[in-house]
Amino acid sequence: MLSDTEIATLQDRLFQLRCAAEDVVTAAEDGASTDEIRRMAAELASAAHELEQLR
């Protein structure tokens, strides 16, 4: 069971993850280079991986 603080932290990190995903979509729509999209996608994957590690 999660405490109120842990839930708030989880919600914050999920919000950050969603924003990062939206940034990748926006960059792709705006014609960002393949290297830039790749970098942003790697950061997104890393953020998701870190979120999975919450215990």
PDBQT receptor file of N, H, CA, C and O in Angstrom, charges set to zero:
ATOM      1  N   MET A   1       0.844  -1.169   0.000  1.00  0.00    +0.000 N 
ATOM      2  CA  MET A   1       0.000   0.000   0.000  1.00  0.00    +0.000 C 
ATOM      3  C   MET A   1       0.895   1.240   0.000  1.00  0.00    +0.000 C 
ATOM      4  O   MET A   1       1.912   1.283   0.692  1.00  0.00    +0.000 OA
ATOM      5  N   LEU A   2       0.511   2.228  -0.771  1.00  0.00    +0.000 N 
ATOM      6  H   LEU A   2      -0.315   2.193  -1.334  1.00  0.00    +0.000 HD
ATOM      7  CA  LEU A   2       1.300   3.450  -0.897  1.00  0.00    +0.000 C 
ATOM      8  C   LEU A   2       0.766   4.540   0.030  1.00  0.00    +0.000 C 
ATOM      9  O   LEU A   2      -0.440   4.675   0.236  1.00  0.00    +0.000 OA
ATOM     10  N   SER A   3       1.696   5.306   0.579  1.00  0.00    +0.000 N 
ATOM     11  H   SER A   3       2.676   5.197   0.412  1.00  0.00    +0.000 HD
ATOM     12  CA  SER A   3       1.301   6.447   1.405  1.00  0.00    +0.000 C 
ATOM     13  C   SER A   3       0.855   7.587   0.496  1.00  0.00    +0.000 C 
ATOM     14  O   SER A   3       1.069   7.539  -0.715  1.00  0.00    +0.000 OA
ATOM     15  N   ASP A   4       0.250   8.589   1.067  1.00  0.00    +0.000 N 
ATOM     16  H   ASP A   4       0.076   8.629   2.051  1.00  0.00    +0.000 HD
ATOM     17  CA  ASP A   4      -0.174   9.758   0.288  1.00  0.00    +0.000 C 
ATOM     18  C   ASP A   4       1.015  10.426  -0.396  1.00  0.00    +0.000 C 
ATOM     19  O   ASP A   4       0.904  10.886  -1.532  1.00  0.00    +0.000 OA
ATOM     20  N   THR A   5       2.143  10.478   0.292  1.00  0.00    +0.000 N 
ATOM     21  H   THR A   5       2.233  10.104   1.215  1.00  0.00    +0.000 HD
ATOM     22  CA  THR A   5       3.349  11.072  -0.278  1.00  0.00    +0.000 C 
ATOM     23  C   THR A   5       3.851  10.252  -1.463  1.00  0.00    +0.000 C 
ATOM     24  O   THR A   5       4.233  10.811  -2.491  1.00  0.00    +0.000 OA
ATOM     25  N   GLU A   6       3.849   8.942  -1.321  1.00  0.00    +0.000 N 
ATOM     26  H   GLU A   6       3.538   8.488  -0.485  1.00  0.00    +0.000 HD
ATOM     27  CA  GLU A   6       4.296   8.066  -2.403  1.00  0.00    +0.000 C 
ATOM     28  C   GLU A   6       3.366   8.174  -3.619  1.00  0.00    +0.000 C 
ATOM     29  O   GLU A   6       3.827   8.165  -4.760  1.00  0.00    +0.000 OA
ATOM     30  N   ILE A   7       2.072   8.274  -3.369  1.00  0.00    +0.000 N 
ATOM     31  H   ILE A   7       1.698   8.282  -2.442  1.00  0.00    +0.000 HD
ATOM     32  CA  ILE A   7       1.112   8.438  -4.466  1.00  0.00    +0.000 C 
ATOM     33  C   ILE A   7       1.357   9.754  -5.184  1.00  0.00    +0.000 C 
ATOM     34  O   ILE A   7       1.338   9.800  -6.414  1.00  0.00    +0.000 OA
ATOM     35  N   ALA A   8       1.584  10.817  -4.437  1.00  0.00    +0.000 N 
ATOM     36  H   ALA A   8       1.599  10.780  -3.438  1.00  0.00    +0.000 HD
ATOM     37  CA  ALA A   8       1.855  12.122  -5.043  1.00  0.00    +0.000 C 
ATOM     38  C   ALA A   8       3.133  12.084  -5.873  1.00  0.00    +0.000 C 
ATOM     39  O   ALA A   8       3.187  12.658  -6.961  1.00  0.00    +0.000 OA
ATOM     40  N   THR A   9       4.151  11.413  -5.368  1.00  0.00    +0.000 N 
ATOM     41  H   THR A   9       4.107  10.946  -4.485  1.00  0.00    +0.000 HD
ATOM     42  CA  THR A   9       5.408  11.274  -6.105  1.00  0.00    +0.000 C 
ATOM     43  C   THR A   9       5.191  10.490  -7.387  1.00  0.00    +0.000 C 
ATOM     44  O   THR A   9       5.699  10.866  -8.444  1.00  0.00    +0.000 OA
ATOM     45  N   LEU A  10       4.448   9.412  -7.298  1.00  0.00    +0.000 N 
ATOM     46  H   LEU A  10       4.036   9.106  -6.439  1.00  0.00    +0.000 HD
ATOM     47  CA  LEU A  10       4.143   8.598  -8.474  1.00  0.00    +0.000 C 
ATOM     48  C   LEU A  10       3.373   9.412  -9.509  1.00  0.00    +0.000 C 
ATOM     49  O   LEU A  10       3.678   9.348 -10.699  1.00  0.00    +0.000 OA
ATOM     50  N   GLN A  11       2.391  10.166  -9.071  1.00  0.00    +0.000 N 
ATOM     51  H   GLN A  11       2.143  10.218  -8.103  1.00  0.00    +0.000 HD
ATOM     52  CA  GLN A  11       1.616  11.002  -9.986  1.00  0.00    +0.000 C 
ATOM     53  C   GLN A  11       2.507  12.040 -10.667  1.00  0.00    +0.000 C 
ATOM     54  O   GLN A  11       2.367  12.290 -11.864  1.00  0.00    +0.000 OA
ATOM     55  N   ASP A  12       3.413  12.638  -9.916  1.00  0.00    +0.000 N 
ATOM     56  H   ASP A  12       3.527  12.435  -8.943  1.00  0.00    +0.000 HD
ATOM     57  CA  ASP A  12       4.343  13.618 -10.489  1.00  0.00    +0.000 C 
ATOM     58  C   ASP A  12       5.224  12.975 -11.555  1.00  0.00    +0.000 C 
ATOM     59  O   ASP A  12       5.432  13.547 -12.624  1.00  0.00    +0.000 OA
ATOM     60  N   ARG A  13       5.732  11.798 -11.263  1.00  0.00    +0.000 N 
ATOM     61  H   ARG A  13       5.562  11.333 -10.394  1.00  0.00    +0.000 HD
ATOM     62  CA  ARG A  13       6.623  11.120 -12.212  1.00  0.00    +0.000 C 
ATOM     63  C   ARG A  13       5.865  10.649 -13.451  1.00  0.00    +0.000 C 
ATOM     64  O   ARG A  13       6.412  10.668 -14.554  1.00  0.00    +0.000 OA
ATOM     65  N   LEU A  14       4.616  10.227 -13.282  1.00  0.00    +0.000 N 
ATOM     66  H   LEU A  14       4.172  10.211 -12.386  1.00  0.00    +0.000 HD
ATOM     67  CA  LEU A  14       3.800   9.852 -14.437  1.00  0.00    +0.000 C 
ATOM     68  C   LEU A  14       3.505  11.073 -15.308  1.00  0.00    +0.000 C 
ATOM     69  O   LEU A  14       3.497  10.976 -16.535  1.00  0.00    +0.000 OA
ATOM     70  N   PHE A  15       3.265  12.209 -14.677  1.00  0.00    +0.000 N 
ATOM     71  H   PHE A  15       3.272  12.288 -13.680  1.00  0.00    +0.000 HD
ATOM     72  CA  PHE A  15       3.047  13.451 -15.416  1.00  0.00    +0.000 C 
ATOM     73  C   PHE A  15       4.295  13.811 -16.220  1.00  0.00    +0.000 C 
ATOM     74  O   PHE A  15       4.195  14.189 -17.388  1.00  0.00    +0.000 OA
ATOM     75  N   GLN A  16       5.454  13.698 -15.605  1.00  0.00    +0.000 N 
ATOM     76  H   GLN A  16       5.535  13.392 -14.657  1.00  0.00    +0.000 HD
ATOM     77  CA  GLN A  16       6.708  13.979 -16.298  1.00  0.00    +0.000 C 
ATOM     78  C   GLN A  16       6.898  13.029 -17.475  1.00  0.00    +0.000 C 
ATOM     79  O   GLN A  16       7.361  13.441 -18.539  1.00  0.00    +0.000 OA
ATOM     80  N   LEU A  17       6.546  11.770 -17.291  1.00  0.00    +0.000 N 
ATOM     81  H   LEU A  17       6.170  11.435 -16.427  1.00  0.00    +0.000 HD
ATOM     82  CA  LEU A  17       6.666  10.779 -18.357  1.00  0.00    +0.000 C 
ATOM     83  C   LEU A  17       5.744  11.132 -19.525  1.00  0.00    +0.000 C 
ATOM     84  O   LEU A  17       6.152  11.066 -20.685  1.00  0.00    +0.000 OA
ATOM     85  N   ARG A  18       4.502  11.508 -19.215  1.00  0.00    +0.000 N 
ATOM     86  H   ARG A  18       4.171  11.562 -18.273  1.00  0.00    +0.000 HD
ATOM     87  CA  ARG A  18       3.568  11.893 -20.269  1.00  0.00    +0.000 C 
ATOM     88  C   ARG A  18       4.057  13.120 -21.011  1.00  0.00    +0.000 C 
ATOM     89  O   ARG A  18       3.970  13.176 -22.238  1.00  0.00    +0.000 OA
ATOM     90  N   CYS A  19       4.565  14.091 -20.296  1.00  0.00    +0.000 N 
ATOM     91  H   CYS A  19       4.636  14.045 -19.300  1.00  0.00    +0.000 HD
ATOM     92  CA  CYS A  19       5.085  15.302 -20.940  1.00  0.00    +0.000 C 
ATOM     93  C   CYS A  19       6.252  14.966 -21.864  1.00  0.00    +0.000 C 
ATOM     94  O   CYS A  19       6.353  15.510 -22.964  1.00  0.00    +0.000 OA
ATOM     95  N   ALA A  20       7.119  14.084 -21.424  1.00  0.00    +0.000 N 
ATOM     96  H   ALA A  20       7.036  13.642 -20.531  1.00  0.00    +0.000 HD
ATOM     97  CA  ALA A  20       8.254  13.686 -22.260  1.00  0.00    +0.000 C 
ATOM     98  C   ALA A  20       7.766  12.997 -23.529  1.00  0.00    +0.000 C 
ATOM     99  O   ALA A  20       8.304  13.234 -24.611  1.00  0.00    +0.000 OA
ATOM    100  N   ALA A  21       6.749  12.147 -23.403  1.00  0.00    +0.000 N 
ATOM    101  H   ALA A  21       6.312  11.955 -22.524  1.00  0.00    +0.000 HD
ATOM    102  CA  ALA A  21       6.191  11.470 -24.576  1.00  0.00    +0.000 C 
ATOM    103  C   ALA A  21       5.571  12.489 -25.527  1.00  0.00    +0.000 C 
ATOM    104  O   ALA A  21       5.749  12.397 -26.742  1.00  0.00    +0.000 OA
ATOM    105  N   GLU A  22       4.854  13.447 -24.985  1.00  0.00    +0.000 N 
ATOM    106  H   GLU A  22       4.709  13.522 -23.998  1.00  0.00    +0.000 HD
ATOM    107  CA  GLU A  22       4.248  14.489 -25.821  1.00  0.00    +0.000 C 
ATOM    108  C   GLU A  22       5.322  15.324 -26.514  1.00  0.00    +0.000 C 
ATOM    109  O   GLU A  22       5.141  15.749 -27.655  1.00  0.00    +0.000 OA
ATOM    110  N   ASP A  23       6.435  15.557 -25.829  1.00  0.00    +0.000 N 
ATOM    111  H   ASP A  23       6.582  15.211 -24.902  1.00  0.00    +0.000 HD
ATOM    112  CA  ASP A  23       7.536  16.308 -26.439  1.00  0.00    +0.000 C 
ATOM    113  C   ASP A  23       8.106  15.573 -27.648  1.00  0.00    +0.000 C 
ATOM    114  O   ASP A  23       8.459  16.198 -28.648  1.00  0.00    +0.000 OA
ATOM    115  N   VAL A  24       8.197  14.245 -27.555  1.00  0.00    +0.000 N 
ATOM    116  H   VAL A  24       7.910  13.737 -26.743  1.00  0.00    +0.000 HD
ATOM    117  CA  VAL A  24       8.690  13.457 -28.691  1.00  0.00    +0.000 C 
ATOM    118  C   VAL A  24       7.728  13.598 -29.870  1.00  0.00    +0.000 C 
ATOM    119  O   VAL A  24       8.158  13.802 -31.006  1.00  0.00    +0.000 OA
ATOM    120  N   VAL A  25       6.444  13.491 -29.603  1.00  0.00    +0.000 N 
ATOM    121  H   VAL A  25       6.094  13.325 -28.680  1.00  0.00    +0.000 HD
ATOM    122  CA  VAL A  25       5.438  13.631 -30.668  1.00  0.00    +0.000 C 
ATOM    123  C   VAL A  25       5.528  15.011 -31.304  1.00  0.00    +0.000 C 
ATOM    124  O   VAL A  25       5.522  15.130 -32.529  1.00  0.00    +0.000 OA
ATOM    125  N   THR A  26       5.610  16.038 -30.496  1.00  0.00    +0.000 N 
ATOM    126  H   THR A  26       5.615  15.941 -29.501  1.00  0.00    +0.000 HD
ATOM    127  CA  THR A  26       5.688  17.404 -31.009  1.00  0.00    +0.000 C 
ATOM    128  C   THR A  26       6.947  17.596 -31.846  1.00  0.00    +0.000 C 
ATOM    129  O   THR A  26       6.899  18.194 -32.921  1.00  0.00    +0.000 OA
ATOM    130  N   ALA A  27       8.059  17.094 -31.357  1.00  0.00    +0.000 N 
ATOM    131  H   ALA A  27       8.098  16.608 -30.484  1.00  0.00    +0.000 HD
ATOM    132  CA  ALA A  27       9.313  17.227 -32.098  1.00  0.00    +0.000 C 
ATOM    133  C   ALA A  27       9.207  16.532 -33.457  1.00  0.00    +0.000 C 
ATOM    134  O   ALA A  27       9.664  17.067 -34.467  1.00  0.00    +0.000 OA
ATOM    135  N   ALA A  28       8.609  15.355 -33.480  1.00  0.00    +0.000 N 
ATOM    136  H   ALA A  28       8.238  14.920 -32.660  1.00  0.00    +0.000 HD
ATOM    137  CA  ALA A  28       8.446  14.631 -34.748  1.00  0.00    +0.000 C 
ATOM    138  C   ALA A  28       7.548  15.419 -35.700  1.00  0.00    +0.000 C 
ATOM    139  O   ALA A  28       7.844  15.535 -36.889  1.00  0.00    +0.000 OA
ATOM    140  N   GLU A  29       6.465  15.952 -35.177  1.00  0.00    +0.000 N 
ATOM    141  H   GLU A  29       6.224  15.858 -34.211  1.00  0.00    +0.000 HD
ATOM    142  CA  GLU A  29       5.546  16.735 -36.006  1.00  0.00    +0.000 C 
ATOM    143  C   GLU A  29       6.201  18.006 -36.532  1.00  0.00    +0.000 C 
ATOM    144  O   GLU A  29       5.865  18.478 -37.618  1.00  0.00    +0.000 OA
ATOM    145  N   ASP A  30       7.130  18.556 -35.766  1.00  0.00    +0.000 N 
ATOM    146  H   ASP A  30       7.402  18.173 -34.884  1.00  0.00    +0.000 HD
ATOM    147  CA  ASP A  30       7.815  19.795 -36.151  1.00  0.00    +0.000 C 
ATOM    148  C   ASP A  30       9.033  19.551 -37.031  1.00  0.00    +0.000 C 
ATOM    149  O   ASP A  30       9.738  20.490 -37.399  1.00  0.00    +0.000 OA
ATOM    150  N   GLY A  31       9.279  18.284 -37.368  1.00  0.00    +0.000 N 
ATOM    151  H   GLY A  31       8.706  17.521 -37.069  1.00  0.00    +0.000 HD
ATOM    152  CA  GLY A  31      10.367  17.962 -38.280  1.00  0.00    +0.000 C 
ATOM    153  C   GLY A  31      11.737  17.867 -37.651  1.00  0.00    +0.000 C 
ATOM    154  O   GLY A  31      12.742  18.114 -38.316  1.00  0.00    +0.000 OA
ATOM    155  N   ALA A  32      11.795  17.510 -36.373  1.00  0.00    +0.000 N 
ATOM    156  H   ALA A  32      10.978  17.309 -35.833  1.00  0.00    +0.000 HD
ATOM    157  CA  ALA A  32      13.090  17.354 -35.713  1.00  0.00    +0.000 C 
ATOM    158  C   ALA A  32      13.905  16.273 -36.426  1.00  0.00    +0.000 C 
ATOM    159  O   ALA A  32      13.357  15.374 -37.063  1.00  0.00    +0.000 OA
ATOM    160  N   SER A  33      15.194  16.385 -36.302  1.00  0.00    +0.000 N 
ATOM    161  H   SER A  33      15.640  17.116 -35.785  1.00  0.00    +0.000 HD
ATOM    162  CA  SER A  33      16.078  15.414 -36.951  1.00  0.00    +0.000 C 
ATOM    163  C   SER A  33      15.936  14.037 -36.309  1.00  0.00    +0.000 C 
ATOM    164  O   SER A  33      15.460  13.901 -35.182  1.00  0.00    +0.000 OA
ATOM    165  N   THR A  34      16.356  13.036 -37.047  1.00  0.00    +0.000 N 
ATOM    166  H   THR A  34      16.743  13.147 -37.962  1.00  0.00    +0.000 HD
ATOM    167  CA  THR A  34      16.324  11.668 -36.534  1.00  0.00    +0.000 C 
ATOM    168  C   THR A  34      17.157  11.556 -35.264  1.00  0.00    +0.000 C 
ATOM    169  O   THR A  34      16.756  10.879 -34.317  1.00  0.00    +0.000 OA
ATOM    170  N   ASP A  35      18.299  12.205 -35.237  1.00  0.00    +0.000 N 
ATOM    171  H   ASP A  35      18.625  12.755 -36.006  1.00  0.00    +0.000 HD
ATOM    172  CA  ASP A  35      19.155  12.154 -34.042  1.00  0.00    +0.000 C 
ATOM    173  C   ASP A  35      18.460  12.766 -32.831  1.00  0.00    +0.000 C 
ATOM    174  O   ASP A  35      18.558  12.242 -31.721  1.00  0.00    +0.000 OA
ATOM    175  N   GLU A  36      17.754  13.883 -33.048  1.00  0.00    +0.000 N 
ATOM    176  H   GLU A  36      17.674  14.309 -33.950  1.00  0.00    +0.000 HD
ATOM    177  CA  GLU A  36      17.040  14.539 -31.952  1.00  0.00    +0.000 C 
ATOM    178  C   GLU A  36      15.895  13.652 -31.453  1.00  0.00    +0.000 C 
ATOM    179  O   GLU A  36      15.703  13.515 -30.245  1.00  0.00    +0.000 OA
ATOM    180  N   ILE A  37      15.144  13.058 -32.362  1.00  0.00    +0.000 N 
ATOM    181  H   ILE A  37      15.300  13.170 -33.344  1.00  0.00    +0.000 HD
ATOM    182  CA  ILE A  37      14.053  12.156 -31.963  1.00  0.00    +0.000 C 
ATOM    183  C   ILE A  37      14.620  10.954 -31.215  1.00  0.00    +0.000 C 
ATOM    184  O   ILE A  37      14.066  10.529 -30.201  1.00  0.00    +0.000 OA
ATOM    185  N   ARG A  38      15.720  10.412 -31.716  1.00  0.00    +0.000 N 
ATOM    186  H   ARG A  38      16.170  10.758 -32.539  1.00  0.00    +0.000 HD
ATOM    187  CA  ARG A  38      16.356   9.263 -31.065  1.00  0.00    +0.000 C 
ATOM    188  C   ARG A  38      16.797   9.634 -29.648  1.00  0.00    +0.000 C 
ATOM    189  O   ARG A  38      16.589   8.856 -28.718  1.00  0.00    +0.000 OA
ATOM    190  N   ARG A  39      17.394  10.797 -29.474  1.00  0.00    +0.000 N 
ATOM    191  H   ARG A  39      17.562  11.429 -30.230  1.00  0.00    +0.000 HD
ATOM    192  CA  ARG A  39      17.838  11.241 -28.148  1.00  0.00    +0.000 C 
ATOM    193  C   ARG A  39      16.646  11.397 -27.207  1.00  0.00    +0.000 C 
ATOM    194  O   ARG A  39      16.686  10.952 -26.059  1.00  0.00    +0.000 OA
ATOM    195  N   MET A  40      15.595  12.028 -27.703  1.00  0.00    +0.000 N 
ATOM    196  H   MET A  40      15.563  12.388 -28.635  1.00  0.00    +0.000 HD
ATOM    197  CA  MET A  40      14.410  12.241 -26.873  1.00  0.00    +0.000 C 
ATOM    198  C   MET A  40      13.743  10.914 -26.516  1.00  0.00    +0.000 C 
ATOM    199  O   MET A  40      13.283  10.731 -25.389  1.00  0.00    +0.000 OA
ATOM    200  N   ALA A  41      13.692   9.995 -27.469  1.00  0.00    +0.000 N 
ATOM    201  H   ALA A  41      14.066  10.143 -28.385  1.00  0.00    +0.000 HD
ATOM    202  CA  ALA A  41      13.096   8.683 -27.210  1.00  0.00    +0.000 C 
ATOM    203  C   ALA A  41      13.915   7.912 -26.177  1.00  0.00    +0.000 C 
ATOM    204  O   ALA A  41      13.351   7.218 -25.331  1.00  0.00    +0.000 OA
ATOM    205  N   ALA A  42      15.229   8.030 -26.240  1.00  0.00    +0.000 N 
ATOM    206  H   ALA A  42      15.688   8.594 -26.927  1.00  0.00    +0.000 HD
ATOM    207  CA  ALA A  42      16.089   7.368 -25.259  1.00  0.00    +0.000 C 
ATOM    208  C   ALA A  42      15.847   7.931 -23.861  1.00  0.00    +0.000 C 
ATOM    209  O   ALA A  42      15.818   7.180 -22.886  1.00  0.00    +0.000 OA
ATOM    210  N   GLU A  43      15.675   9.236 -23.759  1.00  0.00    +0.000 N 
ATOM    211  H   GLU A  43      15.698   9.847 -24.551  1.00  0.00    +0.000 HD
ATOM    212  CA  GLU A  43      15.374   9.857 -22.467  1.00  0.00    +0.000 C 
ATOM    213  C   GLU A  43      14.018   9.395 -21.949  1.00  0.00    +0.000 C 
ATOM    214  O   GLU A  43      13.848   9.150 -20.755  1.00  0.00    +0.000 OA
ATOM    215  N   LEU A  44      13.060   9.280 -22.855  1.00  0.00    +0.000 N 
ATOM    216  H   LEU A  44      13.198   9.479 -23.825  1.00  0.00    +0.000 HD
ATOM    217  CA  LEU A  44      11.732   8.808 -22.489  1.00  0.00    +0.000 C 
ATOM    218  C   LEU A  44      11.807   7.370 -21.972  1.00  0.00    +0.000 C 
ATOM    219  O   LEU A  44      11.210   7.048 -20.945  1.00  0.00    +0.000 OA
ATOM    220  N   ALA A  45      12.529   6.516 -22.672  1.00  0.00    +0.000 N 
ATOM    221  H   ALA A  45      13.014   6.778 -23.506  1.00  0.00    +0.000 HD
ATOM    222  CA  ALA A  45      12.689   5.129 -22.249  1.00  0.00    +0.000 C 
ATOM    223  C   ALA A  45      13.383   5.045 -20.890  1.00  0.00    +0.000 C 
ATOM    224  O   ALA A  45      13.014   4.228 -20.047  1.00  0.00    +0.000 OA
ATOM    225  N   SER A  46      14.375   5.884 -20.686  1.00  0.00    +0.000 N 
ATOM    226  H   SER A  46      14.676   6.548 -21.371  1.00  0.00    +0.000 HD
ATOM    227  CA  SER A  46      15.085   5.903 -19.408  1.00  0.00    +0.000 C 
ATOM    228  C   SER A  46      14.154   6.329 -18.274  1.00  0.00    +0.000 C 
ATOM    229  O   SER A  46      14.177   5.739 -17.194  1.00  0.00    +0.000 OA
ATOM    230  N   ALA A  47      13.342   7.344 -18.517  1.00  0.00    +0.000 N 
ATOM    231  H   ALA A  47      13.323   7.823 -19.394  1.00  0.00    +0.000 HD
ATOM    232  CA  ALA A  47      12.390   7.809 -17.497  1.00  0.00    +0.000 C 
ATOM    233  C   ALA A  47      11.383   6.711 -17.166  1.00  0.00    +0.000 C 
ATOM    234  O   ALA A  47      11.039   6.514 -16.001  1.00  0.00    +0.000 OA
ATOM    235  N   ALA A  48      10.911   6.001 -18.184  1.00  0.00    +0.000 N 
ATOM    236  H   ALA A  48      11.190   6.162 -19.130  1.00  0.00    +0.000 HD
ATOM    237  CA  ALA A  48       9.963   4.905 -17.950  1.00  0.00    +0.000 C 
ATOM    238  C   ALA A  48      10.633   3.789 -17.151  1.00  0.00    +0.000 C 
ATOM    239  O   ALA A  48      10.026   3.212 -16.249  1.00  0.00    +0.000 OA
ATOM    240  N   HIS A  49      11.871   3.493 -17.483  1.00  0.00    +0.000 N 
ATOM    241  H   HIS A  49      12.365   3.962 -18.216  1.00  0.00    +0.000 HD
ATOM    242  CA  HIS A  49      12.607   2.444 -16.763  1.00  0.00    +0.000 C 
ATOM    243  C   HIS A  49      12.766   2.834 -15.288  1.00  0.00    +0.000 C 
ATOM    244  O   HIS A  49      12.558   2.008 -14.400  1.00  0.00    +0.000 OA
ATOM    245  N   GLU A  50      13.130   4.078 -15.034  1.00  0.00    +0.000 N 
ATOM    246  H   GLU A  50      13.298   4.750 -15.755  1.00  0.00    +0.000 HD
ATOM    247  CA  GLU A  50      13.283   4.541 -13.654  1.00  0.00    +0.000 C 
ATOM    248  C   GLU A  50      11.959   4.454 -12.906  1.00  0.00    +0.000 C 
ATOM    249  O   GLU A  50      11.929   4.099 -11.727  1.00  0.00    +0.000 OA
ATOM    250  N   LEU A  51      10.882   4.772 -13.582  1.00  0.00    +0.000 N 
ATOM    251  H   LEU A  51      10.907   5.060 -14.540  1.00  0.00    +0.000 HD
ATOM    252  CA  LEU A  51       9.557   4.706 -12.948  1.00  0.00    +0.000 C 
ATOM    253  C   LEU A  51       9.206   3.265 -12.577  1.00  0.00    +0.000 C 
ATOM    254  O   LEU A  51       8.574   3.022 -11.548  1.00  0.00    +0.000 OA
ATOM    255  N   GLU A  52       9.616   2.313 -13.414  1.00  0.00    +0.000 N 
ATOM    256  H   GLU A  52      10.129   2.510 -14.249  1.00  0.00    +0.000 HD
ATOM    257  CA  GLU A  52       9.374   0.902 -13.114  1.00  0.00    +0.000 C 
ATOM    258  C   GLU A  52      10.081   0.453 -11.844  1.00  0.00    +0.000 C 
ATOM    259  O   GLU A  52       9.646  -0.499 -11.195  1.00  0.00    +0.000 OA
ATOM    260  N   GLN A  53      11.155   1.123 -11.489  1.00  0.00    +0.000 N 
ATOM    261  H   GLN A  53      11.508   1.896 -12.016  1.00  0.00    +0.000 HD
ATOM    262  CA  GLN A  53      11.975   0.703 -10.359  1.00  0.00    +0.000 C 
ATOM    263  C   GLN A  53      11.395   1.141  -9.013  1.00  0.00    +0.000 C 
ATOM    264  O   GLN A  53      11.923   0.763  -7.967  1.00  0.00    +0.000 OA
ATOM    265  N   LEU A  54      10.330   1.922  -9.025  1.00  0.00    +0.000 N 
ATOM    266  H   LEU A  54       9.902   2.229  -9.875  1.00  0.00    +0.000 HD
ATOM    267  CA  LEU A  54       9.728   2.356  -7.753  1.00  0.00    +0.000 C 
ATOM    268  C   LEU A  54       9.243   1.152  -6.978  1.00  0.00    +0.000 C 
ATOM    269  O   LEU A  54       8.611   0.253  -7.531  1.00  0.00    +0.000 OA
ATOM    270  N   ARG A  55       9.532   1.144  -5.744  1.00  0.00    +0.000 N 
ATOM    271  H   ARG A  55      10.046   1.875  -5.294  1.00  0.00    +0.000 HD
ATOM    272  CA  ARG A  55       9.105   0.036  -4.866  1.00  0.00    +0.000 C 
ATOM    273  C   ARG A  55       8.562   0.611  -3.591  1.00  0.00    +0.000 C 
ATOM    274  O   ARG A  55       8.144  -0.135  -2.706  1.00  0.00    +0.000 OA
TER     275      ARG A  55
